[in-house]
């Protein structure tokens, strides 16, 4: 049986085995509740049984696409509280972004989001090893598994499914599907109830104790999971198995990759007899000092009793066997045959605290907003305010908030039983700030750094508590299902074994990392990669698995020692054949010195580059030659806080004129608009300055290759660059737009992919409160609107002295192809989670990026305006002088025209000198033609390609 057929067989077995558990009547009959109300899919108004997955479900089902809506009427026999559940399966073509349903009830103002889970499983049973003997992650595949999906809060932090209060009588429900297709079967309304306690659970079952059973499961090999971020990791420790002092062994699961509430791993096992069993986890929580993390334990997708809804794991730097129930282990009844153990990360014990922190953050934001509205954000330490006269309840609001935080702090202390955790200390500092402000509310305007502004403010402190409470890391080595008479084994490690292991690891430390070593065999293509080892490992695996068998070309990857030393490597003759992940400013400097291979020599080059935005290649072109291709691509878009703009009644600006219109209102409340120029300090490179010139219709250089800064269009652009700060008051520097955006200090502004990734994965407190829009357009006198922006990221290039040019070009085409880029992106996220989101320069591949479709459309639309700054001999001087001109105007008050004229003189002198050095000018006369590359030139190449 081939691997694919075996995988499909496993999926079908899983599906068929779960059909019985999809009937809520079976789940709820045990507790004596009335049967749930079932609504069959045949009443939804869509054709049933049309999807192949319908064959694995015993009732009618319908296939719904993004944008579809179903509605149905339910006759509620008795008023009360209900939970909603749906039998559903997500088609296997949906890889990462799960479908959602928006649940609405006619006559109810509230609506709910329901997220359908995606499941993943290993494609093979054993960990593959790389060419150096280290274990690597098993490729993952989607598992199409019918499951019963309960309506839960989208953060999965509540201890129970969402409760809906319904009156007796007919109720009309509507479900709208978003993001991805899904196949749904019956929908159930189930009377809400709490899980029984352990004593009640045990009392209701009469069974004999089992004997002599010990089932051992390696935790790093789950049967399936619902999040790709959960992955096996290597712990170099004698107490875990398997272990190797010389090579990496993936021997535990989780750690910091398994810390988000709702993420679950599942293990299938078979017990030989009916009866009572214990469950023991060999685990460690040494990731968060003085902090307790929790796991929800499910048996066959059910929480059997309340004590399993949140099992605590305290901080402990030692691996231990944790038998559920502790000294008096829980007896869990299992029938003979197959079962599934689910272990889910949960923040349920911290749910109320998380909610109150969110409420506290909103309360602080409201108070800060009222203060700034009252004072006009005019902070003067010598001005006295009677704040209490205008906000009479401000002292009570501060004290109430402090009391709520103090109660949360005591709850955290009771759970973790230590006053030394960072979360407890952060609570205390926030409380102290609020108490000081409450003592004298009239001093709040000059003490905003204690309320909402700055690293030590109450808002920032609460903002740091929130992600900490939501993080629940735990690593598990083994899982034991055993009869009560069996004590699971714990490794006994002698002193001599520890000493011998230390000696082995000491000797191993002298071995060089094979990925760090340079050099390749004569028959291997040598590739240096300027990325971390995870990327290099995956790239080597994919190449060995797909590229080499297809082409016969062997490739050896190494981590690049230091990209700034590539020039020295060329001089020493130790450079590789190809370099990947190179910063966008490096290829030109190497190419102008004849160190790189002209990729346009390959006859299919012009056809190949159709996968790119034409403007992305401009900085790699010299005359009619191209010396590098884009590998990854950045984007600059507008980020905005929906909640803040709605509160202020401000629209999302589409042009710079509209930005200037909303600035006074933002600044009135102490807020501002972030520009790319505001980020960081020091040199303002082309990355952030060139768009101003391009959008004012200016060219960076003349046709002769001299500076174009002296034109009227360029002068207008530079003047606007400066006046944005000198007249309109935009922030001169922003230490971190991401942090200022989270706090609301900068609720709108321009930023790039780095900010997007952080907001997507590390800003839970503003989830759903932000969005993106296009880069603001510059409106020209003739009515044209230009919104050009750069997109520099990383490039791939081939060195001139390679003796494997054809092989190298074959590899580059394979690597940048849509198929490989999508595969690499999927493997990265499958193995490491969404934090490793890959942003390919290949536009076709980017369409498969697992981000919200609305965001993906905005980014692709903005990339239609992508234009990299042209490079030519001496261009670095113009980049530097353009930055200097901005500094002189903004900080020194220099006359723009005079500053620009002086800069043009300096720039042209350097350009002429470098043109002479590289043979374009001799004795003051031009002897070689220099072509200024344009987007139209690249488009012409693409259009004329055969």
N, C-alpha and C positions, 0 to 999 in steps of 0.2 A: 504493500500500500504506500503510495507516495505521500509526501509530507502534507500537501494541500488537501488531499482526500482525507487523510487522518485528522487534520484540523477541523474539516467540516463535519466529520463523524463525531468528534468530541463535542462540537457545538450542538449538534442535533440531540445527542444523548443528554446534554445538560438541559436543553430546552424541554425535552419530553419529561425528564425527571422533575422539572419544576412545575409542570402543569397543575399538579394537585395543590401546590401551595398558593396558586393564584386565586383560589376561591376563598374570599374573606369569611364565608360562613364557617369554613373549617377552622379559621383562626379565632373567630369570636365565639364559637359555640362553647368552647371550654370554660368561658367565664360566665356563661348563663345569660349573655346579652341577647336581645332580639336580633334576628337576622338583619344584615345590612340591606339597603335598597340597591338593587342592581339595575343599571340601564344598559341594554345591549347595543352594540354598535350598529345593528340593523336599523335602529331608529334615527341615525344621524343624518340620513339623507344622502349618503355617499355609497357608491357600489362596494359591496363587501367581498372579501376573499380575493382581491385582485393582486396582492403582493405575494411573492413566493414565501415570505415568512409567515403568511397566514396559515400555511399547511401545518405549522407546529403549534397552533393554538386551537383548542377544541370548540371555540365559540366564534361568532361572526367578528370580523375585524375590518377596519378601513385604513387605507394608506392616505396620509395627509401631507401636503406640501407646505412650504413656507408661505404664509399668507392665508391659508385655508382657515375656515371657521366652522365649528359645529355648534348646534344648539339643541337643547332637549328640555323637556318639562318633567319635573319630579313631583309626585304627590306625597308630601310629608305627613305621615299619619299623626305625629305627635310633636309639638314644639320642643326644641331642645338643642343641644350642642352636637355637631356632627363633624366628622373628618371625611375628606374626599380622597379616594384612591383610584388609580387607573392601571389597567393591565396594558403594558406597552412594550415595544421593542424598537430600537433605533437601527435603521438599515446600516449595513457594514460600510457603505461608502462615506458615511459621516465619520470623520476621523477624530476631530478634537473639539469643535464648537458644538455643544449639545443643543438639541432643540428645546424650546420653551413653549409653555402654554400660558396664556393670560386668561385667568379664570374670573368671570364676572357673573353676577346674579342680578337679574332685573329688580330694581327697587333698592339695591344696596349701593351705597356710595363707594364702599371699599372694593378693591380687586386684589388678586393674588397672582404671583408668578410661580409656576411649577416647572422645575428643571428635570428633564428626563435624563437618567444616568447613561453614561457610556461605559462599556466594560472592555477590558483588554486582557490578553493572556499571552504567555510565552509560546513561541512557535516551535521550540525544541525543548527537550528535557534536561540537557546539560549545558553548562556555560561554555561558550566557545572560548578558545584561547588565541591570543594574538601571536605574531611570529616570534615573540620573546617569552612565551609561556605564561603570560598573565591572563587571568580570566577577564572576559569582557561581557557586557550586558547582552542578554538574549534579545534578539529582535522581537518586538511586540506586534500583535495583530488584534484587530477589533474582534470582539466576541458578540455575536448577535444573540442576545439572551432575553427571552420574555421575563419580565419581572413586574411585580406590583409596586407602583410608584405612588407614595403618599404625598399629599400636599404638605410641604414643610417650608419653613423660612429659608430664603435663598442662601443664608450663611450657614445653615444646618447647625445652629447653636441652641435651638430650643429643645428641651428634653422630650417633647411630645410633638406629634404632627399638629399642624395648624387647625385650630378649632373654629368652626363657623356656626354661629347661632342662627337657627332657622325657625320661623313660626310654622304652625300647622297649615296645611293647604298646599296649593300648587306653586312651585317655584321654577322660574325659567333660568336655566344656566346657559352660558356661552363660553366656549373655549376657542381662543385664537392661537394658531401655531406660528412661531417665529423662529428664525435663524436656520432651521434645517428640517428635513422631512422626518416623520415618525409614523409608525403603525400602531394604532391603538385598538384595544378590544373593549371589554365592558368597563363601565365607570360605576363606582360604588359610593354611596353615602353611608357611613358607618357611625353608629352612636359612639360618641367620644367616651373614653374611659381611661383610667390609669392602669399601669401594669400592676399585677398582684405583688405583694411582698413575698419574700423567699419562704417564710413560714407557711403562708397560704398556698403557695405553689407546691410545696412538698406535701402538705396535708392532703391535697386533692389527688395525689397519685400514690398508689400502693404498688410497690415493686420490690423485688429482692435486690440486694447489693451484688454487683458483679465481682468476680475475682480473677486475678492473674492476667489482666489485660493491660498492656502498655503499647500505645500507638505513638510513634515518634515522627514528627513532621519537621523538615527543615524550613524555617520561616522564610528564608530567602527565595523559596520556590513556591509562591502561592499558586493556586489553581487559576485565579483571575483576580482582577482589581478594578476599581472604578476611577482611577486617576493615574496618568502616566508618570506623574512626579514621584510616586512611591517606587523606590528602586532598591535593589540589593546594593550594599556597600561593603567595603573591606575594612575589617577591624583587626589590626595586628595584635592579637591577644591569644595567649595559650588557652584561655577559658572558652573560646568559641571554636566551632568546627565548621568546615575544614580549615586548617591553618598551615601556612607555609612561610618560613622566615625569609625566604629569598624572593618569592613571587607573590603577586597580588591574588588573593582568593576572595571572591564575593561570598561572604559567609554569614551576613546578617541582613535584615531588611529594615528600612526606615531611617531612623535618625532624624536629621533636620529636613530630609526630603519627605517626611511623613508627619507633618505638623498642622495641617489645615483641617478644620472640622468638616466632617462628612466624607473624608477620604477613607476608603475601606479596602482591606485585603480579605480574600476568601480562600478557605482551604477545604477541599473535599476529603472525607475520610470515611471509613467503613468500620462499624463495630460488630463484633461477632455474636452478641446476645443482647436481649432486652435488659434494661436495668439502670442502676444509678452509676454515674461516672463523675470523675473530677477532671478539671482542665487546668493545666499548669503552663505558664509562659516563662521561658528563660529570657529575661529582658534586662535592659539597663536604661536609666534616665539620668545621664550625666551631662546633659546639654544645657540645662537651666538650673543654676544654683538656687537652692531653697525654694523650689517651685514644684507643685504637684501637677502632673498631667493626667488625662483621663482617656479611657477607651470604652466604647460601647460594645458589648459582646452579643452577637446574634447567632442563633442556631436556626438554620433553615430560614433565614431572613426574618426571624422573630426575636424580640427581646422577651425572654421567658419570664423574668421577674424583675422588679424595680431595681434591685441591687446590681443587676448587670447593665443597667442603663448608663452608668458612669463608674467604672472601676478605676480607683486611684493608683498612680505609680509615683511615689515620692522620689525626690532627688537622692541618688545613691551612685557613687563612683565605681561600684562593684557589680559585676554580673550576678544575678540571683534568680532562683526559681520562685516565681510568684504563682502560687496556687490560688485560684479564684476563691475568695472567702477567707483567706488567711489561715489562722490557726484552726478555725472550724470550717473546713472547706465546704463549698456549696456542692450539694449532690444534684447533678443534672440528669434528668431522665432521658435516655435515648433508646429508640427501638432498634432492633437488629437491622443492619443494612447501611446504606449510604446516607451521609448527612453533610451539611456545609457549615463550617464555622466562619463567621464574619467578625472581623476586628476593625472597628471604626473609630477614628479620632473624633473626639467630641469636646466641645467647650460648654456643654450644658451646665455644669456647676458654676461657670463664670458668666452665664447668659445675662442674668440680671445686672451684674456689674458692668458688663459690656454695654448693655442698653443704657444704664445710668451714665456711663462715661460719654456715650453719644449725646444723651440729653444735656449733660453738663457742658459739652463742647458747644452745642447749639445755644445754651443759655449764656455762656460767656460771649459768643459771637453776637447775640442780641444786645447784651449790655454794652459791648464795645461799639456796636453800631449806633446805639442811642447816644452814647457819650460823644462820638465823633459828629453825629448830626447836631448835637447841642453846641459843641465847641467849634464846629467848622474845621476840626483838626488843627486848630491854631494852638500849639503847645508853647506856653510861656510860663516858666517857673515862678515869675513874679506876678502873674495874674491870678486872682482868687476867683473861684467858682462856687456857686451855691447849688451844687448838683442835686442835693436832697430836695430843694425847692421845686425842681423841674421833674425829678424822678423820685417821688416820695418813698417808694418801696424798695429803693435800690439796696439799702442796708439789709433788709429782710431777705431779699433775693440772694445776696451774697452769703448770708449766714445759713440760709436753707440749703444752698448748694454745698457749702462746706460741711453741713451736717450729713447730707447724703453721701458725700465722698468719705466722710469719717466712718459711716456705717459700712460702706464698701470695703474700706481699709480693714475694719474689724472682721468682716467676712473672709477676706483674703488671709488675714492672720490666723483665723480659726482653721482654714483649710490647710495652709502651709506651715503653721505652727512655728514661725520664725519671723522676727522683726527685721531681718537683714536682707530680705529680697529686694531687688531694684524696684519692683512694682510697689511695694509697701513704702519705700522711701520716696518714690515719685508722688504717691498719694499724699504723703505728709507735707512735702514741699508745696504742692498745689493748695492744700488746705491752709498752710501758713500764709501763702500769698493772699488768698481770699479773706482770711481773718484780718490781715493788716489793712487791706482795702476797706473792709467793713468798718474798721475803727474810725476812719475818717474819709467818708465817700467823696468829700469835696476835693480831696487830693488825687482822686483817680486819674484826671486828665494828665497829670505829670508822672503818674505811676503806671502807665499803660504797659510798661515792660513786665510788670507783675501780673497783669490781667491777660493780655492777648498778644503781645509783641515781644519777640526775642526768645532765645533758647530756654531761659529760666521762667517764662511766664506760665501761668496756670494752664492756659490753652495748650502750649507746647508740651508741658508735662503730662497732661491727660492724653494728648495725641501719641505720646510714647508708650503710655500704659496700654492703649487699645490693641496694637499689634502684638504686644507681649502676652496679653491675656488670650489672644486668639492663636498663639503658637503653642502646639502640643507635641513636641518631638519625643519619640520613643524608638528604641532599636530592639529587635527581637531576634534571638538566635535559633531557638527551638520551641516547638509546641508539643505538649504531651496531652493526650486524652487517655486517661488511665482509670482503672478500678480503684476504689477507696483503699484497698489493702496494699497498693503499690506506691512506693515513694520514688518519683523520677530521679534519675541519677544526676549528681553534680560532679563535675570534673575535680579530681584531686591532683594537685600539681605540687610536686616536691621541690624543695629548694634547689636540688641538683638540676632539675628540668628547667627551672627559671634561669639558673646560671648558664646552662648550655644554650638556651634560647638567646640569652643576651649576647653570648659569644658569637652565635651564628649571625645575629642581626648586626653586630659590630663589624664582622667580616664583610657582610653584604653591603654595608654602608660605603665601602671603598669601590664598589662596582659603579661604573658610569651608567647613567640612565640611557638606554638605547635610543629613546626618542630625542634626547638632548645631543647625542653624538652625531657628527656630520660625516659625510662620505657615504658612497654607495658602491655596490659591485659594478664591474664594467658593463654588465648587461642590464643594469637597472637605471631607470630614469630617476634622478635625484631631485626631490622637491622639498624646499624649506617652507614652513608654515608659521606665520606670525600670529599664533593663537594658542590658547591653553591646551593642555594635553588631552582633555576630553574630546576636543574637536579633531585633533590629530589622530587619536585612537580610532574614532569613528570613520574618518576619511581613509585611513589605512585598511580598515575592515571592508568598507564598501568597495574600495579599489581592488583588493585581493579577491573579493567575492564576485564582482561583476566586470570591472574594466579589464583586468588581466586575462581572465578566461575568454573574453570576447575578442581581445586584440592581440594577445600574446605579449603585451608590453608589461614588464615588471616595473614597479614603482616603489621607491624607498622614501618615506616621509620622515622629516626631522623637524623638531621645534626650532624656529629661527633663533640663533643666539642673540642678535640685536640688530634690528633693521637699520639703525643708523650707521652700522658698520658694513653695510653691503658694498659701499664704495671700496673699503679696505679689502674686503673679500675678493672683489674684482681685481684689484691691484695685485693681490697675492696669488691669484689663480685658484682660489678655493671656493668660488661661488658655485651654486647648484645649477641645474639645468633650468629650473622653474622656481619662482617664489610666489606664494599665495598670501593673502591677508596683508599686503603691503600698503602703507599709508599713501594717500593719493598724491602727495607732493613729491614722492621719491622717484617714480618712473621717469619723469622728465629730466631730472638731474642726471640720471644714469644714461638715458637715451642720448642726450646732447653730447655725451662723452663716448658715444659709440659702444656702450656696454650692453645694450639690449638689442634683441632681435626684432626686425621689422615684421610684424605679424601680417601686414598687408601683402607680403610676398606670397602668402598662401592664396591660391586662386578662389577658394570659397569663403574668404574672410568677409567680403562685402555682403554676402548673403547671410552669413552666420550672425552678424551684428544686428540683424533685424529684431532680435530679442530685447534690445536695449532702447532706452530713451536716447534719441540722437545727441542731445546736449550732454550726456554723461561721458562721452568719449573725448570732448574737446581738449582737456588738459593732458591727454596722452598723444596728441598729434603734433608732428613736426613736419612741415611742408605737406607732402602727400603720404606720409608714413604714419603708422600707428604702432606704438611700442608697449601698450598694456591694454587690458580690457577690464571693465568694472566687474567686481565680484559681489560685493554687497553695496547697498545704497541707502543713504540717509534721506530724510525728508524734513522740511520745515513747514509747519502748519500752525494755525491758531488754536490754542487751548483755551477753553473758557469754563468757568463754574456756572452751571445753569442756575443753581440756587441763589447765588449772589446777584447775578444779573437780573433775575426775576424780582428779587427783593428791591433792587434799585430801579427797576422798570427800564432797563437798558437793553437795546437790541445787540445782536452779535454783528460787529462791523465787518463789512465786506471790502471796504477801501480804506486807504490811509486818511482820506478826508473824514470818513465816518469815525475812525479811531480818534481823530482830534476833537470830534464833536462830543464823544463820551468822556474824554479825559477830565474836564472840569468836575463832572459829577463823581467820577471815581476818586479824584484827589480831594474832593470835599470831605470824603469819609476816610481819608488816610490810605486810600488804595491807589493803584497805578496800573499802567500797561507795560508789560515786559517786552523788550525787543531782543533780537539776537545780539545786538551790539551791547546790551546790558550785561550779558552773561560773561563772567570772568573779568579779568583785568589784563593790563599789559598790551601786547600787540593785538590789534583788531585786524584779523586776516581777511583775505578775500572771501572766505566762507560766509562772513557776515557783512562785509562792506560791498562786495560786487553786486548783490541784488539791487541796491539803491541805484547804482549807475545804470544797470541794464533796464530797470523798470522806468527810468526817466528817458529812455531812448538813446543813451550814450553808449559809445564803444570804448572798451578799455584801451585800445590801441588804434593808431592810424594805419592805413594800408602799408605805410613804409615801416611799420613796426615800432614807431615811437609812441610816447605817452599820449593818450586821448583825454587826459584830465582837464585840458585847457578849453574844451568845447563848452558851448553854452549849456548843453544838456547835462554834461558832467558837473558843471559849476552849480546848476540848480539841484542836482542830486546831492552833492556834498553839503550844500547849504541846508537842505532838508535834514540830512543826517545830523548836522550840528544843532539845528533849531529844535529838533525833537527833544533835546535835552536842555538847551539854554533858554528857550522860550516856552516850550510846552511841558517841561518838567518831568519827562520820563526818567526812570531810575538810571543813574549813571552806571552803577554796578549792582548786580544781583548775585549774591554768593551762591544761592541755590534756588532757581525758579521752582523746582519740584517742591521744596519745603515751603516756599512762600505761597505757592499755588494751593497746597494742602491746607495751610492756615487761613487762606482767604485774603492775605495781604496783597497778593498779586492775583486777582481772580481771572485775569485774562492776559494773554500774551503769546508771543511766538517762541516755539521751541522745537526740538527734534525728536528722533526715534528714542534716544536714551530716556527722555522724560516720559514718552508714551509707555515704554516697557515698565518703568517704575510705577506709573499710575495704574497700569493694568494688573500688576502683581503685588504691589507693596503699599497700596493706599486704601485699605478696606473702609476707613471711616468716611470716604467721599465716593464710595462705589455708587454709580448711578447718578451722581451729582455733577459730572463733567462730560464734556464732549469736545469734538474738534471741528474746525472749519478751514477753509482755504486760507492761504497766505494773503494778507491784504493787498489789493490791487492799487497801483498808482494810476490815476486818471490823467492822461496827457491833454494838452490844449486841444488837440484834434478829436478828443472823445475816446481814443483808444484806452483800454484798461490792460495794463501789463502786471503780471504777478510772478515774474521769474524768481527762482530761488535755486540755490546750489543743492547738491546731493552727495557731496564727497563722503566716501567711506573707505573701503579697501579695494585693492586692485590685484590682478594676477599678471605676471610678466615672464618672459623667457629671456635668458641671457644669450648674448651674441655669440659667445664661443662654444655653445653647446654643440655636441656632435650627434645629437638626437633631436634635431629640429622637427622632423616629421612626426616622430613619436610624441614629442612635447605638444605639438599642435593637436594631435589626436586626443591626447589627455585633456587639454584645455577645453576642447569642444565637448568632450564627454562630461567633464566636471561642470561646465556652465550650462549644459543642456537642461531643458525644462524637467525632463524625467529625473535626472540626477539631483538637481536642486530641490525638487519637491521631495524626493526620497530622503535626502540629507536632512531637510527641515523636519520631516515627519519622524525620522529616527532620533534626531536631537530632542524633540519634544516628547516622543515616546519614552526615551531613556531618562531624561532629566527634567521634564516639565516645561511649562510655559515660560519660565524665567529664561530659558535658552531659545527664545523666539529668534528665528533667523530671518534677516531682511535681504533677500536676494536682489541683485540688480536686474536679473532676468525678469522682465515684466510679466511674462506668461506664468512663471513659477510663483511670483508674488500673489497672483490671483488665488492661489491655494493656501495662502497664509491664514491660520486659524484665529482671526480676529473678527469682531463684528462687521458684517457686510457693509454697513453704512460707513464705518471708518475706512475700510479697505477702498471703497469707492472714492472717498475724499482724497486719500493718498495717491491713488492712481490718477485722479484728475489733476492733482497738484504736480505730479511727475510729468504731465504734458508740458509744464513750464520749466522743467529742469534744464539748467544751463550752467555748466562748469566754466570757471574763468579760464581763458586761454593763457597758456604759458609760452614764453619766448625768452631768448637770452637776456638776462637782466631784469626779468619780470618781478623777481623777488624785491627789487628796489622800489617798484611802484606799489607793491603790496605793503611794504614797510612805510613808505612816504604817505600813502593814503591814510594809514593809521595815524601817522604823525600830524598830518593836516587836521584830522578830526580832533586830536588832543590839543593842538595849538588854538583852534577856534573855540573849543568848549572850555578848556581850562585857562588858557592865556588871553582869551578875548581877541585873538588875532583877526585881521580883516581877511575874509575868505578868499577874495581874489588875490591878495598879496601872498597868502600862505600857499595857494595852489600854484601860482606862477613860480615861486621859489622851489616848490616840490617838483614841478615839471622840469626845471633846469637840472636838478639833481638826478632825476629819473633818466632823462634822455642822455645825460653824460654817461651813466652806467650802462645803459642799453647799447650805446655806440661802442663802449669799451668791450662789452661781452660779444657783440656782433663781430668785432675785429678779432677777438680771441678765437671764435669758432668759425672764422673764415667767410663771413658774409660781407665784411667790409675790409678793404685793403687800401692803405694810404688815403683814407678818407672817402674812398669811392666804393659803392656797392658792386660786388663782383658775383654774388649769388642771389638768386631770387628767394625771397622769404614770403611764404603764404600764410596769411592769418586765417586759421580754420574757423568755420562758422557752422551753425546748425544746418543751414541749407546745403553746405558741402557734404556733410555726413548723410543727409537725406538723399542727395544725388547718388552717392555711392550705393545706398540701400536700394534705391529705385532702379538703378541700372544693372544691379547684380543679376547674373544668369542663374 
